[in-house]
Amino acid sequence: MKRAAWELTRENFLSLPEIEQLNRYLDDQIVDATGKALNTAVLDRVIITGLLYSGLRNSEFCRLTVRDARLGPGEAVLEVVGTPRQDRTVSIPQFISRRIQEYIAEIRPALLKGEVAANDASQPLIINERGRPYERTGLYRRVVRILTAAGLGAKASVQVLRHTYGYLGYLKTDGNLLFLQRQMGHAHPMVTSIYAQFVEENNAALAERLAEGNAGNDKT
């Protein structure tokens, strides 16, 4: 029987220990790196954690320009544009905002070629060590290489990061499907709801929560 296009298994996303393993690997690569190696390590972490904590598709991440990253302590969003049905404003955690800001200020200028001005906000946000913007295949290959080096080769793909975001989003927001649907750009909440099956719910506690604050509760 052919699986539905949106059907997932646990192999399609990282578990919490695997996320910790990945983040630890990315941090460790930066600790002792210098020069060009440091630029690469920082870029690797921006790419992986940027994808992991935004839920953006491969193509969406490649299309981001500097202008699309509106970052700061009061606002941290990525503007996804170019696909009318899926254009949206994606909120990201503050620690990802800080990492992208540091990359823009300290690493990206060193990667740019002379003909591109560092302050040109219309230029691609993510560029490689040759100063070139990423296309889908190139980004996919880099993500696979990084995940494999982190010991996660069996799950290495760009899609696994997006699905991990979906799983984390459902888990950490107590199943807020509307938030997750908007963040991920799903056309229908039925697609977003696939992540619910991987989060264990305490049905008894949920049933009690429904009655909290009701005047008719029997407290005797």
N, C-alpha and C positions, 0 to 999 in steps of 0.2 A: 504493500500500500504506500503510495507516494505521500510524503509528509507535506503539510501546509508550509508555505514559504516563511511564515512567521513562527513556526514551531521551534522551540529551543530545548537543549539539554544542558546539564551542568558543565559539559565540556565547552560550551559556547561562551562562558564568562569565567572570570577569575574568582576564586573564593577569597574570603577575608585574609586567611594566612598567605595566599598567593599574592594578594595586593600588597601586603606588608613586605613580602619577599622582594617584590619588584621595586617598591619605593626604597628599600634598604640598598638594593643593588645600585640604583640611580644615584643615591646620596654618596655611596662609597666611591663611585667613579670620580666624583668631584673632589673628594677630600685631598688626595695627593697629586692631582693633575695641575700642570702648569702650561702656559703658552697655548699652542694650537690644540693640545690634548684637552686643556681646560675648556676651550671654546666648544670642542666636540662634546664633551661630557655635559656641559650646561645645555647645549642645543638638544642633546638626547633627552635630558630631563624635561625640558620645556615641551618637546613634541609628545612624549609619552604621557606626562601628567596633564598636559593641556588637553589631549584627547580623552584621557581617562576621567577627568573631572568636569568635562563640558558635554560629553556625549555626542560631539559633532561627528558627522560622517567624514570619511577620508577626503572626498571632493570638497566638502565645505571647509575643512581645515586648510586645504591647499589654497582656496580662494581668498582667505582672510587677508586684508590689507592692514597696514599700521593704523589707519583711520578706523577700522572696524573694531579695534580693541579699545574700549572706553574704560579706563582703569583708574582706580583711586580708592581711598578709604571709605567713601560714601557710595561709590558705584563701581561695580566690576562686571562688565558685560562684554560679550562678543556679538557683533551684529552679523547675522548670517543673511547674505543677499545673493541674488543671482538665480534663485529657483522660486518663482512667484508663489507656488503652492506651499513652500516650506520656509520662506523667509521668516525670520523671527529674531528676537533679542534673547540671548542665552545668558543667564546669570552664572557667574563662576565664583568659587570660593576666594577669599581674600589672599590666601597664601599662593594660589595660582596667579592671581593678579600681580602680586609682588614679584614672582618669578619672571613673568612676562615683561614687566617693567624693567627689571634688572637686565634681562636679555636684550631689550630694545636699547637700553642706555650703554651697556658695556660690551656685549658680544656681537650683536648685529652689525654695528659700524665696522668692526674688524673683519667681518665676512663680506661686506659690500665691496664691489668694484668701483673704481674711481668715477665712472660715468653716472653712477646713481648717488644722489644726495641722501645722506642719512636722515634728514628731516623731511623728506618727501613722503607724506602720509598716504599717498595714493599707491605706493609700492607694496609688494607682497610682504606680509608680516614674517613668515617663516622662509628662510633661505638656507641653502646648503653651504658647505665649506668652499665651494667654487663661486659663491655669490649668486647662484641661480635659484629661482623659485622652484618649489616642488610641484611635480605633477603626480597623479594618483599612483602610478606604478613605482616611482622612485620613493615616495613616502611609505608605501606598503612594504617595500623591501627593507627600508631602514627600520621600521617598526618590528618586522620579523627578526632582523638581526639583533636588535636590542633585547627583545623578549627571549630569544634563544640564548643569548649570553647571560641573561638573568636566571636561566634554568627553567624557562617556561616554554620551551620549543614545541611541546605537544599542543599548545594552545596559541601559538604565535600567529597573530593576524591583526589587522586594524579593526576588523569587526568585533573581535573579542573585547577590545577596550570600550567600544560603544555599548555592547551588551552588558559589560560589567557596570557601566554607568547606569543602565536601566535597572539592574539588580540592586545596586547601591541606593539608587534614587527611591525605589519602592521600600527598601529595608529601612533607610534612615529617615524617611518622611512619614512613617506609619501608613504607607499605602496611598499617598496623595497622587492619584492617577492624573488629575487635571494638571498639576504642576509638572509632572513627568512628561505628559503628552506634549505640553507647550515647549518644554526644554528640548525634547528630542525631535520635535517637528513631525510627529505622527499625525496622519490625516484622520485616524479613527481611534478612539480609546480602546477598542478591542485589541488593537495591536499592542498598545502599552500594557494591557492587563496580562500579557503572557509572563511578565516577571513575577506576578503574584504567586504563582505556583511554587516558587523556590523559597518563599519566606514563610516560616512556620508561624501560625497564629494561635494564640491562647483563646479559644472560643468562649470559655467560661468568663474570662476577664473582659472580653469584648462585650458579652451580653450584659455584664454588670455595669459597664461604662455607659451603656445606652440609658440606664435608669438613674444615673447620677444627677442629683439636684431636682429630681421630680418630687413635687409635694406629696404625691400619693404613695411614696415608698413606705412600706411597712417596717418601722424601726423598732417594733416591740417584740 
